[in-house]
Amino acid sequence: MSEPTRYSAAPIELPLNLDRGPAPIEGCPGCAELSAVRGRAEAVGDWTTVSDCNVFLRRHPEGH
């Protein structure tokens, strides 16, 4: 059995990924709306909604 660590380890620093995410399909109103919602969410720092929109945009092309 190993001894437990008696000191705190240094925090792990992860890179901040600020890529734009998936691009909307030209001429698709659903993609355009998701892109608009994502843009408004980015403007106010709502990163949960930005992430959700990115997921929906990645899945949405299956319906095209």
ROKOLLUM-505424 format. One record per residue (C-alpha): residue number from 1; residue in three letters; x, y, z. Coordinates in pm, whole numbers. Layout:
N
<site><loro>NUM</loro><loti>ALA</loti><x>X</x><y>Y</y><z>Z</z></site>
...
This chain:
64
<site><loro>1</loro><loti>MET</loti><x>0</x><y>0</y><z>0</z></site>
<site><loro>2</loro><loti>SER</loti><x>129</x><y>347</y><z>-77</z></site>
<site><loro>3</loro><loti>GLU</loti><x>138</x><y>646</y><z>154</z></site>
<site><loro>4</loro><loti>PRO</loti><x>-120</x><y>917</y><z>89</z></site>
<site><loro>5</loro><loti>THR</loti><x>10</x><y>1249</y><z>-38</z></site>
<site><loro>6</loro><loti>ARG</loti><x>32</x><y>1494</y><z>251</z></site>
<site><loro>7</loro><loti>TYR</loti><x>68</x><y>1806</y><z>39</z></site>
<site><loro>8</loro><loti>SER</loti><x>-138</x><y>1952</y><z>-238</z></site>
<site><loro>9</loro><loti>ALA</loti><x>-11</x><y>1905</y><z>-589</z></site>
<site><loro>10</loro><loti>ALA</loti><x>24</x><y>2195</y><z>-828</z></site>
<site><loro>11</loro><loti>PRO</loti><x>-290</x><y>2258</y><z>-1034</z></site>
<site><loro>12</loro><loti>ILE</loti><x>-308</x><y>2129</y><z>-1388</z></site>
<site><loro>13</loro><loti>GLU</loti><x>-336</x><y>2412</y><z>-1639</z></site>
<site><loro>14</loro><loti>LEU</loti><x>-545</x><y>2329</y><z>-1944</z></site>
<site><loro>15</loro><loti>PRO</loti><x>-528</x><y>2543</y><z>-2258</z></site>
<site><loro>16</loro><loti>LEU</loti><x>-827</x><y>2765</y><z>-2326</z></site>
<site><loro>17</loro><loti>ASN</loti><x>-976</x><y>2652</y><z>-2655</z></site>
<site><loro>18</loro><loti>LEU</loti><x>-1129</x><y>2952</y><z>-2830</z></site>
<site><loro>19</loro><loti>ASP</loti><x>-1181</x><y>2800</y><z>-3172</z></site>
<site><loro>20</loro><loti>ARG</loti><x>-1499</x><y>2913</y><z>-3341</z></site>
<site><loro>21</loro><loti>GLY</loti><x>-1652</x><y>2568</y><z>-3360</z></site>
<site><loro>22</loro><loti>PRO</loti><x>-1842</x><y>2418</y><z>-3652</z></site>
<site><loro>23</loro><loti>ALA</loti><x>-1947</x><y>2643</y><z>-3939</z></site>
<site><loro>24</loro><loti>PRO</loti><x>-2316</x><y>2667</y><z>-4032</z></site>
<site><loro>25</loro><loti>ILE</loti><x>-2429</x><y>2521</y><z>-4366</z></site>
<site><loro>26</loro><loti>GLU</loti><x>-2498</x><y>2796</y><z>-4621</z></site>
<site><loro>27</loro><loti>GLY</loti><x>-2870</x><y>2848</y><z>-4681</z></site>
<site><loro>28</loro><loti>CYS</loti><x>-2994</x><y>2642</y><z>-4385</z></site>
<site><loro>29</loro><loti>PRO</loti><x>-3222</x><y>2842</y><z>-4152</z></site>
<site><loro>30</loro><loti>GLY</loti><x>-3162</x><y>2600</y><z>-3862</z></site>
<site><loro>31</loro><loti>CYS</loti><x>-2785</x><y>2640</y><z>-3888</z></site>
<site><loro>32</loro><loti>ALA</loti><x>-2822</x><y>3018</y><z>-3917</z></site>
<site><loro>33</loro><loti>GLU</loti><x>-3033</x><y>3033</y><z>-3599</z></site>
<site><loro>34</loro><loti>LEU</loti><x>-2792</x><y>2814</y><z>-3402</z></site>
<site><loro>35</loro><loti>SER</loti><x>-2502</x><y>3030</y><z>-3520</z></site>
<site><loro>36</loro><loti>ALA</loti><x>-2687</x><y>3348</y><z>-3414</z></site>
<site><loro>37</loro><loti>VAL</loti><x>-2765</x><y>3206</y><z>-3068</z></site>
<site><loro>38</loro><loti>ARG</loti><x>-2403</x><y>3099</y><z>-3031</z></site>
<site><loro>39</loro><loti>GLY</loti><x>-2285</x><y>3450</y><z>-3125</z></site>
<site><loro>40</loro><loti>ARG</loti><x>-2512</x><y>3614</y><z>-2867</z></site>
<site><loro>41</loro><loti>ALA</loti><x>-2399</x><y>3366</y><z>-2601</z></site>
<site><loro>42</loro><loti>GLU</loti><x>-2032</x><y>3437</y><z>-2676</z></site>
<site><loro>43</loro><loti>ALA</loti><x>-2096</x><y>3810</y><z>-2643</z></site>
<site><loro>44</loro><loti>VAL</loti><x>-2220</x><y>3770</y><z>-2284</z></site>
<site><loro>45</loro><loti>GLY</loti><x>-1977</x><y>3492</y><z>-2184</z></site>
<site><loro>46</loro><loti>ASP</loti><x>-2238</x><y>3215</y><z>-2166</z></site>
<site><loro>47</loro><loti>TRP</loti><x>-1996</x><y>2932</y><z>-2251</z></site>
<site><loro>48</loro><loti>THR</loti><x>-2247</x><y>2657</y><z>-2167</z></site>
<site><loro>49</loro><loti>THR</loti><x>-2482</x><y>2778</y><z>-2440</z></site>
<site><loro>50</loro><loti>VAL</loti><x>-2189</x><y>2821</y><z>-2681</z></site>
<site><loro>51</loro><loti>SER</loti><x>-2090</x><y>2460</y><z>-2618</z></site>
<site><loro>52</loro><loti>ASP</loti><x>-2449</x><y>2340</y><z>-2661</z></site>
<site><loro>53</loro><loti>CYS</loti><x>-2483</x><y>2526</y><z>-2992</z></site>
<site><loro>54</loro><loti>ASN</loti><x>-2158</x><y>2373</y><z>-3114</z></site>
<site><loro>55</loro><loti>VAL</loti><x>-2290</x><y>2025</y><z>-3034</z></site>
<site><loro>56</loro><loti>PHE</loti><x>-2620</x><y>2096</y><z>-3211</z></site>
<site><loro>57</loro><loti>LEU</loti><x>-2438</x><y>2237</y><z>-3515</z></site>
<site><loro>58</loro><loti>ARG</loti><x>-2217</x><y>1928</y><z>-3535</z></site>
<site><loro>59</loro><loti>ARG</loti><x>-2520</x><y>1698</y><z>-3520</z></site>
<site><loro>60</loro><loti>HIS</loti><x>-2747</x><y>1911</y><z>-3738</z></site>
<site><loro>61</loro><loti>PRO</loti><x>-2585</x><y>1834</y><z>-4076</z></site>
<site><loro>62</loro><loti>GLU</loti><x>-2714</x><y>1478</y><z>-4043</z></site>
<site><loro>63</loro><loti>GLY</loti><x>-3053</x><y>1620</y><z>-4137</z></site>
<site><loro>64</loro><loti>HIS</loti><x>-2933</x><y>1795</y><z>-4453</z></site>
